[in-house]
Amino acid sequence: MHTELPWEFELPTKPGIYFVAIKLGPAAGVYDFLLWSGNQWETDQKGRVIAHVEANRLKEALDIAWPEKSSVEYQKKPNTETDDDLWTEA
């Protein structure tokens, strides 16, 4: 399986967990999950983050199934509000 990710190359705009590509040298690099604090990457890696993608986008790109089967059936909560409350005319 081969998947292209929507890599971002500028620094992230919001804090969160990201899947990153870290360049360690001219011919070496690793992938990792890092926390972006809003100002810097939280890591002890000795390398440079060259690209990133939000962790949730990675999950969506791979369409990963949960590893266990569940017999729990979830019921949708009934919506007791009417659509009249959603719109008002000025």
Number of C-alpha atoms within 10 A of each C-alpha: 3 5 8 8 13 13 16 13 11 9 15 19 9 11 14 15 18 21 19 22 20 19 18 14 10 6 6 9 15 12 13 14 16 20 16 18 13 13 11 11 19 13 12 6 14 10 15 14 20 15 19 25 19 20 17 12 15 19 11 10 13 13 9 9 8 7 6 5 7 7 5 6 6 6 6 6 6 6 7 6 8 7 8 7 7 7 7 6 3 3
